[in-house]
């Protein structure tokens, strides 16, 4: 789950603020800053929204290989 890019995706942020257990305590995060801290670079990000649920697929390079 990531931070929403569109107004529809913000619904999940609102639900989390009002009643976190409805989302099992999960909230959207941006993965890129965490991956940068452990040495990943050259990112390709794809945002996916299914029924307003915001997700991301993130690919980056670390060292000599693609992960």
PDB file of N, H, CA, C and O in Angstrom:
ATOM      1  N   UNK A   1       0.857  -1.171   0.000  1.00  0.00           N
ATOM      2  CA  UNK A   1       0.000   0.000   0.000  1.00  0.00           C
ATOM      3  C   UNK A   1       0.902   1.232   0.000  1.00  0.00           C
ATOM      4  O   UNK A   1       1.859   1.326   0.769  1.00  0.00           O
ATOM      5  N   UNK A   2       0.574   2.159  -0.870  1.00  0.00           N
ATOM      6  H   UNK A   2      -0.203   2.083  -1.495  1.00  0.00           H
ATOM      7  CA  UNK A   2       1.357   3.375  -0.986  1.00  0.00           C
ATOM      8  C   UNK A   2       0.475   4.595  -0.736  1.00  0.00           C
ATOM      9  O   UNK A   2      -0.728   4.460  -0.508  1.00  0.00           O
ATOM     10  N   UNK A   3       1.055   5.745  -0.777  1.00  0.00           N
ATOM     11  H   UNK A   3       2.032   5.854  -0.962  1.00  0.00           H
ATOM     12  CA  UNK A   3       0.277   6.989  -0.686  1.00  0.00           C
ATOM     13  C   UNK A   3      -0.475   7.174  -1.994  1.00  0.00           C
ATOM     14  O   UNK A   3       0.081   6.955  -3.070  1.00  0.00           O
ATOM     15  N   UNK A   4      -1.718   7.570  -1.907  1.00  0.00           N
ATOM     16  H   UNK A   4      -2.170   7.748  -1.033  1.00  0.00           H
ATOM     17  CA  UNK A   4      -2.541   7.756  -3.093  1.00  0.00           C
ATOM     18  C   UNK A   4      -2.154   8.966  -3.910  1.00  0.00           C
ATOM     19  O   UNK A   4      -1.709   9.980  -3.371  1.00  0.00           O
ATOM     20  N   UNK A   5      -2.326   8.854  -5.215  1.00  0.00           N
ATOM     21  H   UNK A   5      -2.687   8.030  -5.653  1.00  0.00           H
ATOM     22  CA  UNK A   5      -2.025   9.957  -6.129  1.00  0.00           C
ATOM     23  C   UNK A   5      -3.288  10.687  -6.585  1.00  0.00           C
ATOM     24  O   UNK A   5      -3.219  11.814  -7.074  1.00  0.00           O
ATOM     25  N   UNK A   6      -4.415  10.052  -6.425  1.00  0.00           N
ATOM     26  H   UNK A   6      -4.472   9.136  -6.028  1.00  0.00           H
ATOM     27  CA  UNK A   6      -5.682  10.628  -6.902  1.00  0.00           C
ATOM     28  C   UNK A   6      -6.638  10.795  -5.726  1.00  0.00           C
ATOM     29  O   UNK A   6      -6.437  10.204  -4.665  1.00  0.00           O
ATOM     30  N   UNK A   7      -7.670  11.598  -5.917  1.00  0.00           N
ATOM     31  H   UNK A   7      -7.833  12.078  -6.779  1.00  0.00           H
ATOM     32  CA  UNK A   7      -8.603  11.866  -4.830  1.00  0.00           C
ATOM     33  C   UNK A   7      -9.250  10.587  -4.308  1.00  0.00           C
ATOM     34  O   UNK A   7      -9.468  10.456  -3.104  1.00  0.00           O
ATOM     35  N   UNK A   8      -9.559   9.638  -5.199  1.00  0.00           N
ATOM     36  H   UNK A   8      -9.381   9.745  -6.178  1.00  0.00           H
ATOM     37  CA  UNK A   8     -10.203   8.395  -4.788  1.00  0.00           C
ATOM     38  C   UNK A   8      -9.313   7.609  -3.828  1.00  0.00           C
ATOM     39  O   UNK A   8      -9.806   6.970  -2.899  1.00  0.00           O
ATOM     40  N   UNK A   9      -8.007   7.658  -4.057  1.00  0.00           N
ATOM     41  H   UNK A   9      -7.607   8.177  -4.812  1.00  0.00           H
ATOM     42  CA  UNK A   9      -7.066   6.936  -3.193  1.00  0.00           C
ATOM     43  C   UNK A   9      -6.995   7.523  -1.793  1.00  0.00           C
ATOM     44  O   UNK A   9      -6.593   6.830  -0.858  1.00  0.00           O
ATOM     45  N   UNK A  10      -7.368   8.758  -1.633  1.00  0.00           N
ATOM     46  H   UNK A  10      -7.695   9.321  -2.392  1.00  0.00           H
ATOM     47  CA  UNK A  10      -7.312   9.415  -0.324  1.00  0.00           C
ATOM     48  C   UNK A  10      -8.352   8.844   0.646  1.00  0.00           C
ATOM     49  O   UNK A  10      -8.271   9.069   1.853  1.00  0.00           O
ATOM     50  N   UNK A  11      -9.315   8.114   0.116  1.00  0.00           N
ATOM     51  H   UNK A  11      -9.380   7.931  -0.865  1.00  0.00           H
ATOM     52  CA  UNK A  11     -10.331   7.493   0.971  1.00  0.00           C
ATOM     53  C   UNK A  11      -9.659   6.594   2.014  1.00  0.00           C
ATOM     54  O   UNK A  11     -10.050   6.586   3.182  1.00  0.00           O
ATOM     55  N   UNK A  12      -8.653   5.845   1.584  1.00  0.00           N
ATOM     56  H   UNK A  12      -8.335   5.852   0.635  1.00  0.00           H
ATOM     57  CA  UNK A  12      -7.971   4.940   2.511  1.00  0.00           C
ATOM     58  C   UNK A  12      -7.200   5.689   3.590  1.00  0.00           C
ATOM     59  O   UNK A  12      -7.106   5.225   4.727  1.00  0.00           O
ATOM     60  N   UNK A  13      -6.652   6.840   3.237  1.00  0.00           N
ATOM     61  H   UNK A  13      -6.729   7.217   2.314  1.00  0.00           H
ATOM     62  CA  UNK A  13      -5.981   7.677   4.249  1.00  0.00           C
ATOM     63  C   UNK A  13      -6.999   8.138   5.293  1.00  0.00           C
ATOM     64  O   UNK A  13      -6.719   8.134   6.491  1.00  0.00           O
ATOM     65  N   UNK A  14      -8.181   8.534   4.823  1.00  0.00           N
ATOM     66  H   UNK A  14      -8.409   8.537   3.849  1.00  0.00           H
ATOM     67  CA  UNK A  14      -9.239   8.976   5.731  1.00  0.00           C
ATOM     68  C   UNK A  14      -9.725   7.862   6.641  1.00  0.00           C
ATOM     69  O   UNK A  14      -9.937   8.075   7.834  1.00  0.00           O
ATOM     70  N   UNK A  15      -9.901   6.677   6.080  1.00  0.00           N
ATOM     71  H   UNK A  15      -9.728   6.503   5.110  1.00  0.00           H
ATOM     72  CA  UNK A  15     -10.317   5.530   6.894  1.00  0.00           C
ATOM     73  C   UNK A  15      -9.275   5.239   7.963  1.00  0.00           C
ATOM     74  O   UNK A  15      -9.615   4.977   9.117  1.00  0.00           O
ATOM     75  N   UNK A  16      -8.003   5.285   7.574  1.00  0.00           N
ATOM     76  H   UNK A  16      -7.727   5.498   6.637  1.00  0.00           H
ATOM     77  CA  UNK A  16      -6.939   5.009   8.536  1.00  0.00           C
ATOM     78  C   UNK A  16      -6.957   6.021   9.685  1.00  0.00           C
ATOM     79  O   UNK A  16      -6.787   5.657  10.848  1.00  0.00           O
ATOM     80  N   UNK A  17      -7.165   7.293   9.341  1.00  0.00           N
ATOM     81  H   UNK A  17      -7.303   7.588   8.395  1.00  0.00           H
ATOM     82  CA  UNK A  17      -7.195   8.330  10.381  1.00  0.00           C
ATOM     83  C   UNK A  17      -8.360   8.140  11.342  1.00  0.00           C
ATOM     84  O   UNK A  17      -8.223   8.370  12.544  1.00  0.00           O
ATOM     85  N   UNK A  18      -9.519   7.717  10.809  1.00  0.00           N
ATOM     86  H   UNK A  18      -9.631   7.530   9.833  1.00  0.00           H
ATOM     87  CA  UNK A  18     -10.714   7.564  11.640  1.00  0.00           C
ATOM     88  C   UNK A  18     -10.736   6.257  12.432  1.00  0.00           C
ATOM     89  O   UNK A  18     -11.111   6.235  13.604  1.00  0.00           O
ATOM     90  N   UNK A  19     -10.329   5.170  11.775  1.00  0.00           N
ATOM     91  H   UNK A  19     -10.024   5.188  10.822  1.00  0.00           H
ATOM     92  CA  UNK A  19     -10.436   3.852  12.420  1.00  0.00           C
ATOM     93  C   UNK A  19      -9.411   2.886  11.814  1.00  0.00           C
ATOM     94  O   UNK A  19      -9.750   2.103  10.926  1.00  0.00           O
ATOM     95  N   UNK A  20      -8.166   2.935  12.287  1.00  0.00           N
ATOM     96  H   UNK A  20      -7.890   3.570  13.009  1.00  0.00           H
ATOM     97  CA  UNK A  20      -7.097   2.089  11.751  1.00  0.00           C
ATOM     98  C   UNK A  20      -7.413   0.588  11.695  1.00  0.00           C
ATOM     99  O   UNK A  20      -6.977  -0.074  10.753  1.00  0.00           O
ATOM    100  N   UNK A  21      -8.152   0.020  12.661  1.00  0.00           N
ATOM    101  H   UNK A  21      -8.507   0.558  13.427  1.00  0.00           H
ATOM    102  CA  UNK A  21      -8.418  -1.422  12.589  1.00  0.00           C
ATOM    103  C   UNK A  21      -9.164  -1.860  11.317  1.00  0.00           C
ATOM    104  O   UNK A  21      -9.053  -3.015  10.906  1.00  0.00           O
ATOM    105  N   UNK A  22      -9.909  -0.959  10.705  1.00  0.00           N
ATOM    106  H   UNK A  22      -9.999  -0.021  11.039  1.00  0.00           H
ATOM    107  CA  UNK A  22     -10.611  -1.326   9.470  1.00  0.00           C
ATOM    108  C   UNK A  22      -9.645  -1.680   8.340  1.00  0.00           C
ATOM    109  O   UNK A  22     -10.006  -2.406   7.414  1.00  0.00           O
ATOM    110  N   UNK A  23      -8.429  -1.170   8.418  1.00  0.00           N
ATOM    111  H   UNK A  23      -8.136  -0.580   9.170  1.00  0.00           H
ATOM    112  CA  UNK A  23      -7.404  -1.483   7.420  1.00  0.00           C
ATOM    113  C   UNK A  23      -6.313  -2.358   8.029  1.00  0.00           C
ATOM    114  O   UNK A  23      -5.189  -2.400   7.529  1.00  0.00           O
ATOM    115  N   UNK A  24      -6.648  -3.048   9.101  1.00  0.00           N
ATOM    116  H   UNK A  24      -7.561  -3.014   9.508  1.00  0.00           H
ATOM    117  CA  UNK A  24      -5.699  -3.904   9.821  1.00  0.00           C
ATOM    118  C   UNK A  24      -4.470  -3.117  10.275  1.00  0.00           C
ATOM    119  O   UNK A  24      -3.381  -3.677  10.403  1.00  0.00           O
ATOM    120  N   UNK A  25      -4.649  -1.823  10.517  1.00  0.00           N
ATOM    121  H   UNK A  25      -5.534  -1.368  10.413  1.00  0.00           H
ATOM    122  CA  UNK A  25      -3.547  -0.986  10.973  1.00  0.00           C
ATOM    123  C   UNK A  25      -2.564  -0.593   9.882  1.00  0.00           C
ATOM    124  O   UNK A  25      -1.548   0.043  10.164  1.00  0.00           O
ATOM    125  N   UNK A  26      -2.855  -0.965   8.635  1.00  0.00           N
ATOM    126  H   UNK A  26      -3.680  -1.482   8.406  1.00  0.00           H
ATOM    127  CA  UNK A  26      -1.955  -0.649   7.516  1.00  0.00           C
ATOM    128  C   UNK A  26      -2.238   0.750   6.987  1.00  0.00           C
ATOM    129  O   UNK A  26      -3.387   1.187   6.926  1.00  0.00           O
ATOM    130  N   UNK A  27      -1.179   1.439   6.609  1.00  0.00           N
ATOM    131  H   UNK A  27      -0.245   1.085   6.658  1.00  0.00           H
ATOM    132  CA  UNK A  27      -1.336   2.741   5.981  1.00  0.00           C
ATOM    133  C   UNK A  27      -0.324   2.855   4.856  1.00  0.00           C
ATOM    134  O   UNK A  27       0.677   2.140   4.823  1.00  0.00           O
ATOM    135  N   UNK A  28      -0.598   3.746   3.957  1.00  0.00           N
ATOM    136  H   UNK A  28      -1.412   4.326   3.984  1.00  0.00           H
ATOM    137  CA  UNK A  28       0.258   3.908   2.797  1.00  0.00           C
ATOM    138  C   UNK A  28       1.623   4.489   3.130  1.00  0.00           C
ATOM    139  O   UNK A  28       1.734   5.417   3.931  1.00  0.00           O
ATOM    140  N   UNK A  29       2.647   3.943   2.519  1.00  0.00           N
ATOM    141  H   UNK A  29       2.556   3.189   1.869  1.00  0.00           H
ATOM    142  CA  UNK A  29       4.005   4.454   2.672  1.00  0.00           C
ATOM    143  C   UNK A  29       4.652   4.524   1.290  1.00  0.00           C
ATOM    144  O   UNK A  29       4.273   3.800   0.369  1.00  0.00           O
ATOM    145  N   UNK A  30       5.619   5.397   1.174  1.00  0.00           N
ATOM    146  H   UNK A  30       5.927   5.984   1.922  1.00  0.00           H
ATOM    147  CA  UNK A  30       6.410   5.486  -0.054  1.00  0.00           C
ATOM    148  C   UNK A  30       7.666   4.649   0.171  1.00  0.00           C
ATOM    149  O   UNK A  30       8.438   4.932   1.087  1.00  0.00           O
ATOM    150  N   UNK A  31       7.880   3.626  -0.647  1.00  0.00           N
ATOM    151  H   UNK A  31       7.253   3.396  -1.391  1.00  0.00           H
ATOM    152  CA  UNK A  31       8.996   2.684  -0.452  1.00  0.00           C
ATOM    153  C   UNK A  31      10.350   3.257  -0.879  1.00  0.00           C
ATOM    154  O   UNK A  31      11.382   2.872  -0.329  1.00  0.00           O
ATOM    155  N   UNK A  32      10.356   4.163  -1.841  1.00  0.00           N
ATOM    156  H   UNK A  32       9.518   4.476  -2.288  1.00  0.00           H
ATOM    157  CA  UNK A  32      11.615   4.644  -2.408  1.00  0.00           C
ATOM    158  C   UNK A  32      12.607   5.188  -1.370  1.00  0.00           C
ATOM    159  O   UNK A  32      13.780   4.823  -1.437  1.00  0.00           O
ATOM    160  N   UNK A  33      12.209   6.031  -0.423  1.00  0.00           N
ATOM    161  H   UNK A  33      11.255   6.327  -0.368  1.00  0.00           H
ATOM    162  CA  UNK A  33      13.178   6.537   0.559  1.00  0.00           C
ATOM    163  C   UNK A  33      13.848   5.422   1.369  1.00  0.00           C
ATOM    164  O   UNK A  33      15.032   5.520   1.691  1.00  0.00           O
ATOM    165  N   UNK A  34      13.111   4.378   1.696  1.00  0.00           N
ATOM    166  H   UNK A  34      12.149   4.298   1.435  1.00  0.00           H
ATOM    167  CA  UNK A  34      13.678   3.267   2.447  1.00  0.00           C
ATOM    168  C   UNK A  34      14.683   2.482   1.595  1.00  0.00           C
ATOM    169  O   UNK A  34      15.735   2.067   2.082  1.00  0.00           O
ATOM    170  N   UNK A  35      14.345   2.288   0.332  1.00  0.00           N
ATOM    171  H   UNK A  35      13.491   2.625  -0.064  1.00  0.00           H
ATOM    172  CA  UNK A  35      15.248   1.565  -0.562  1.00  0.00           C
ATOM    173  C   UNK A  35      16.505   2.373  -0.868  1.00  0.00           C
ATOM    174  O   UNK A  35      17.587   1.805  -1.020  1.00  0.00           O
ATOM    175  N   UNK A  36      16.369   3.687  -0.960  1.00  0.00           N
ATOM    176  H   UNK A  36      15.490   4.148  -0.837  1.00  0.00           H
ATOM    177  CA  UNK A  36      17.546   4.543  -1.183  1.00  0.00           C
ATOM    178  C   UNK A  36      18.524   4.436  -0.014  1.00  0.00           C
ATOM    179  O   UNK A  36      19.738   4.432  -0.214  1.00  0.00           O
ATOM    180  N   UNK A  37      17.996   4.350   1.198  1.00  0.00           N
ATOM    181  H   UNK A  37      17.009   4.352   1.361  1.00  0.00           H
ATOM    182  CA  UNK A  37      18.856   4.255   2.387  1.00  0.00           C
ATOM    183  C   UNK A  37      19.701   2.988   2.404  1.00  0.00           C
ATOM    184  O   UNK A  37      20.772   2.967   3.012  1.00  0.00           O
ATOM    185  N   UNK A  38      19.234   1.936   1.745  1.00  0.00           N
ATOM    186  H   UNK A  38      18.364   1.953   1.251  1.00  0.00           H
ATOM    187  CA  UNK A  38      20.012   0.692   1.733  1.00  0.00           C
ATOM    188  C   UNK A  38      20.744   0.477   0.409  1.00  0.00           C
ATOM    189  O   UNK A  38      21.194  -0.629   0.107  1.00  0.00           O
ATOM    190  N   UNK A  39      20.856   1.561  -0.382  1.00  0.00           N
ATOM    191  H   UNK A  39      20.491   2.459  -0.137  1.00  0.00           H
ATOM    192  CA  UNK A  39      21.731   1.521  -1.538  1.00  0.00           C
ATOM    193  C   UNK A  39      21.118   1.289  -2.908  1.00  0.00           C
ATOM    194  O   UNK A  39      21.849   1.130  -3.885  1.00  0.00           O
ATOM    195  N   UNK A  40      19.794   1.267  -3.006  1.00  0.00           N
ATOM    196  H   UNK A  40      19.200   1.396  -2.213  1.00  0.00           H
ATOM    197  CA  UNK A  40      19.176   1.117  -4.326  1.00  0.00           C
ATOM    198  C   UNK A  40      19.176   2.453  -5.052  1.00  0.00           C
ATOM    199  O   UNK A  40      19.170   3.509  -4.419  1.00  0.00           O
ATOM    200  N   UNK A  41      19.181   2.407  -6.388  1.00  0.00           N
ATOM    201  H   UNK A  41      19.185   1.549  -6.901  1.00  0.00           H
ATOM    202  CA  UNK A  41      19.152   3.618  -7.222  1.00  0.00           C
ATOM    203  C   UNK A  41      18.494   3.284  -8.554  1.00  0.00           C
ATOM    204  O   UNK A  41      18.056   2.154  -8.767  1.00  0.00           O
ATOM    205  N   UNK A  42      18.425   4.253  -9.438  1.00  0.00           N
ATOM    206  H   UNK A  42      18.781   5.171  -9.265  1.00  0.00           H
ATOM    207  CA  UNK A  42      17.842   4.071 -10.780  1.00  0.00           C
ATOM    208  C   UNK A  42      16.472   3.394 -10.705  1.00  0.00           C
ATOM    209  O   UNK A  42      16.301   2.274 -11.186  1.00  0.00           O
ATOM    210  N   UNK A  43      15.533   4.055 -10.121  1.00  0.00           N
ATOM    211  H   UNK A  43      15.672   4.965  -9.730  1.00  0.00           H
ATOM    212  CA  UNK A  43      14.211   3.485  -9.880  1.00  0.00           C
ATOM    213  C   UNK A  43      13.276   3.601 -11.072  1.00  0.00           C
ATOM    214  O   UNK A  43      13.343   4.544 -11.861  1.00  0.00           O
ATOM    215  N   UNK A  44      12.422   2.630 -11.172  1.00  0.00           N
ATOM    216  H   UNK A  44      12.367   1.864 -10.531  1.00  0.00           H
ATOM    217  CA  UNK A  44      11.275   2.680 -12.081  1.00  0.00           C
ATOM    218  C   UNK A  44      10.056   2.363 -11.219  1.00  0.00           C
ATOM    219  O   UNK A  44       9.998   1.312 -10.580  1.00  0.00           O
ATOM    220  N   UNK A  45       9.091   3.265 -11.204  1.00  0.00           N
ATOM    221  H   UNK A  45       9.138   4.119 -11.723  1.00  0.00           H
ATOM    222  CA  UNK A  45       7.913   3.104 -10.349  1.00  0.00           C
ATOM    223  C   UNK A  45       6.661   3.045 -11.204  1.00  0.00           C
ATOM    224  O   UNK A  45       6.502   3.801 -12.162  1.00  0.00           O
ATOM    225  N   UNK A  46       5.777   2.128 -10.837  1.00  0.00           N
ATOM    226  H   UNK A  46       5.906   1.514 -10.058  1.00  0.00           H
ATOM    227  CA  UNK A  46       4.479   2.041 -11.486  1.00  0.00           C
ATOM    228  C   UNK A  46       3.406   2.111 -10.406  1.00  0.00           C
ATOM    229  O   UNK A  46       3.414   1.327  -9.457  1.00  0.00           O
ATOM    230  N   UNK A  47       2.489   3.052 -10.560  1.00  0.00           N
ATOM    231  H   UNK A  47       2.482   3.689 -11.332  1.00  0.00           H
ATOM    232  CA  UNK A  47       1.397   3.227  -9.606  1.00  0.00           C
ATOM    233  C   UNK A  47       0.194   2.426 -10.088  1.00  0.00           C
ATOM    234  O   UNK A  47      -0.150   2.460 -11.269  1.00  0.00           O
ATOM    235  N   UNK A  48      -0.439   1.710  -9.172  1.00  0.00           N
ATOM    236  H   UNK A  48      -0.159   1.682  -8.212  1.00  0.00           H
ATOM    237  CA  UNK A  48      -1.597   0.889  -9.508  1.00  0.00           C
ATOM    238  C   UNK A  48      -2.707   1.217  -8.519  1.00  0.00           C
ATOM    239  O   UNK A  48      -2.474   1.292  -7.313  1.00  0.00           O
ATOM    240  N   UNK A  49      -3.911   1.411  -9.036  1.00  0.00           N
ATOM    241  H   UNK A  49      -4.100   1.349 -10.016  1.00  0.00           H
ATOM    242  CA  UNK A  49      -5.063   1.674  -8.191  1.00  0.00           C
ATOM    243  C   UNK A  49      -6.169   0.689  -8.562  1.00  0.00           C
ATOM    244  O   UNK A  49      -6.694   0.717  -9.676  1.00  0.00           O
ATOM    245  N   UNK A  50      -6.515  -0.185  -7.611  1.00  0.00           N
ATOM    246  H   UNK A  50      -6.089  -0.208  -6.707  1.00  0.00           H
ATOM    247  CA  UNK A  50      -7.590  -1.143  -7.833  1.00  0.00           C
ATOM    248  C   UNK A  50      -8.710  -0.844  -6.852  1.00  0.00           C
ATOM    249  O   UNK A  50      -8.528  -0.953  -5.639  1.00  0.00           O
ATOM    250  N   UNK A  51      -9.863  -0.469  -7.374  1.00  0.00           N
ATOM    251  H   UNK A  51     -10.011  -0.380  -8.359  1.00  0.00           H
ATOM    252  CA  UNK A  51     -11.001  -0.064  -6.551  1.00  0.00           C
ATOM    253  C   UNK A  51     -10.607   1.040  -5.575  1.00  0.00           C
ATOM    254  O   UNK A  51     -11.116   1.099  -4.456  1.00  0.00           O
ATOM    255  N   UNK A  52      -9.707   1.907  -6.002  1.00  0.00           N
ATOM    256  H   UNK A  52      -9.293   1.859  -6.911  1.00  0.00           H
ATOM    257  CA  UNK A  52      -9.263   3.014  -5.184  1.00  0.00           C
ATOM    258  C   UNK A  52      -8.133   2.676  -4.226  1.00  0.00           C
ATOM    259  O   UNK A  52      -7.587   3.570  -3.580  1.00  0.00           O
ATOM    260  N   UNK A  53      -7.766   1.386  -4.121  1.00  0.00           N
ATOM    261  H   UNK A  53      -8.209   0.660  -4.646  1.00  0.00           H
ATOM    262  CA  UNK A  53      -6.689   0.970  -3.221  1.00  0.00           C
ATOM    263  C   UNK A  53      -5.345   1.249  -3.896  1.00  0.00           C
ATOM    264  O   UNK A  53      -5.048   0.655  -4.932  1.00  0.00           O
ATOM    265  N   UNK A  54      -4.523   2.146  -3.325  1.00  0.00           N
ATOM    266  H   UNK A  54      -4.765   2.628  -2.483  1.00  0.00           H
ATOM    267  CA  UNK A  54      -3.282   2.557  -3.966  1.00  0.00           C
ATOM    268  C   UNK A  54      -2.112   1.613  -3.668  1.00  0.00           C
ATOM    269  O   UNK A  54      -1.803   1.332  -2.510  1.00  0.00           O
ATOM    270  N   UNK A  55      -1.480   1.139  -4.719  1.00  0.00           N
ATOM    271  H   UNK A  55      -1.731   1.368  -5.660  1.00  0.00           H
ATOM    272  CA  UNK A  55      -0.304   0.272  -4.600  1.00  0.00           C
ATOM    273  C   UNK A  55       0.770   0.764  -5.553  1.00  0.00           C
ATOM    274  O   UNK A  55       0.489   1.522  -6.481  1.00  0.00           O
ATOM    275  N   UNK A  56       2.003   0.326  -5.319  1.00  0.00           N
ATOM    276  H   UNK A  56       2.231  -0.290  -4.565  1.00  0.00           H
ATOM    277  CA  UNK A  56       3.078   0.661  -6.235  1.00  0.00           C
ATOM    278  C   UNK A  56       3.974  -0.549  -6.455  1.00  0.00           C
ATOM    279  O   UNK A  56       4.160  -1.386  -5.571  1.00  0.00           O
ATOM    280  N   UNK A  57       4.517  -0.612  -7.656  1.00  0.00           N
ATOM    281  H   UNK A  57       4.366   0.067  -8.373  1.00  0.00           H
ATOM    282  CA  UNK A  57       5.533  -1.596  -7.983  1.00  0.00           C
ATOM    283  C   UNK A  57       6.790  -0.780  -8.229  1.00  0.00           C
ATOM    284  O   UNK A  57       6.810   0.109  -9.080  1.00  0.00           O
ATOM    285  N   UNK A  58       7.828  -1.088  -7.484  1.00  0.00           N
ATOM    286  H   UNK A  58       7.811  -1.810  -6.793  1.00  0.00           H
ATOM    287  CA  UNK A  58       9.056  -0.298  -7.545  1.00  0.00           C
ATOM    288  C   UNK A  58      10.219  -1.229  -7.854  1.00  0.00           C
ATOM    289  O   UNK A  58      10.410  -2.255  -7.200  1.00  0.00           O
ATOM    290  N   UNK A  59      10.992  -0.847  -8.866  1.00  0.00           N
ATOM    291  H   UNK A  59      10.837  -0.014  -9.397  1.00  0.00           H
ATOM    292  CA  UNK A  59      12.160  -1.628  -9.251  1.00  0.00           C
ATOM    293  C   UNK A  59      13.377  -0.721  -9.188  1.00  0.00           C
ATOM    294  O   UNK A  59      13.332   0.418  -9.653  1.00  0.00           O
ATOM    295  N   UNK A  60      14.462  -1.220  -8.617  1.00  0.00           N
ATOM    296  H   UNK A  60      14.499  -2.146  -8.239  1.00  0.00           H
ATOM    297  CA  UNK A  60      15.665  -0.423  -8.512  1.00  0.00           C
ATOM    298  C   UNK A  60      16.904  -1.286  -8.681  1.00  0.00           C
ATOM    299  O   UNK A  60      16.828  -2.515  -8.682  1.00  0.00           O
ATOM    300  N   UNK A  61      18.026  -0.635  -8.822  1.00  0.00           N
ATOM    301  H   UNK A  61      18.088   0.363  -8.821  1.00  0.00           H
ATOM    302  CA  UNK A  61      19.299  -1.315  -9.022  1.00  0.00           C
ATOM    303  C   UNK A  61      20.136  -1.160  -7.747  1.00  0.00           C
ATOM    304  O   UNK A  61      20.220  -0.080  -7.164  1.00  0.00           O
ATOM    305  N   UNK A  62      20.748  -2.270  -7.335  1.00  0.00           N
ATOM    306  H   UNK A  62      20.679  -3.149  -7.809  1.00  0.00           H
ATOM    307  CA  UNK A  62      21.664  -2.237  -6.198  1.00  0.00           C
ATOM    308  C   UNK A  62      22.931  -2.981  -6.594  1.00  0.00           C
ATOM    309  O   UNK A  62      22.871  -4.124  -7.046  1.00  0.00           O
ATOM    310  N   UNK A  63      24.060  -2.341  -6.425  1.00  0.00           N
ATOM    311  H   UNK A  63      24.109  -1.412  -6.058  1.00  0.00           H
ATOM    312  CA  UNK A  63      25.319  -2.959  -6.825  1.00  0.00           C
ATOM    313  C   UNK A  63      25.346  -3.198  -8.318  1.00  0.00           C
ATOM    314  O   UNK A  63      25.045  -2.288  -9.091  1.00  0.00           O
ATOM    315  N   UNK A  64      25.700  -4.401  -8.745  1.00  0.00           N
ATOM    316  H   UNK A  64      25.944  -5.140  -8.117  1.00  0.00           H
ATOM    317  CA  UNK A  64      25.784  -4.737 -10.164  1.00  0.00           C
ATOM    318  C   UNK A  64      24.525  -5.395 -10.706  1.00  0.00           C
ATOM    319  O   UNK A  64      24.398  -5.581 -11.916  1.00  0.00           O
ATOM    320  N   UNK A  65      23.600  -5.748  -9.834  1.00  0.00           N
ATOM    321  H   UNK A  65      23.703  -5.598  -8.851  1.00  0.00           H
ATOM    322  CA  UNK A  65      22.429  -6.500 -10.291  1.00  0.00           C
ATOM    323  C   UNK A  65      21.143  -5.731 -10.156  1.00  0.00           C
ATOM    324  O   UNK A  65      21.054  -4.741  -9.429  1.00  0.00           O
ATOM    325  N   UNK A  66      20.162  -6.200 -10.863  1.00  0.00           N
ATOM    326  H   UNK A  66      20.234  -7.004 -11.453  1.00  0.00           H
ATOM    327  CA  UNK A  66      18.824  -5.615 -10.814  1.00  0.00           C
ATOM    328  C   UNK A  66      18.000  -6.404  -9.816  1.00  0.00           C
ATOM    329  O   UNK A  66      17.938  -7.631  -9.885  1.00  0.00           O
ATOM    330  N   UNK A  67      17.370  -5.703  -8.892  1.00  0.00           N
ATOM    331  H   UNK A  67      17.421  -4.706  -8.837  1.00  0.00           H
ATOM    332  CA  UNK A  67      16.555  -6.377  -7.884  1.00  0.00           C
ATOM    333  C   UNK A  67      15.186  -5.741  -7.846  1.00  0.00           C
ATOM    334  O   UNK A  67      14.334  -6.158  -7.061  1.00  0.00           O
TER     335      UNK A  67
END
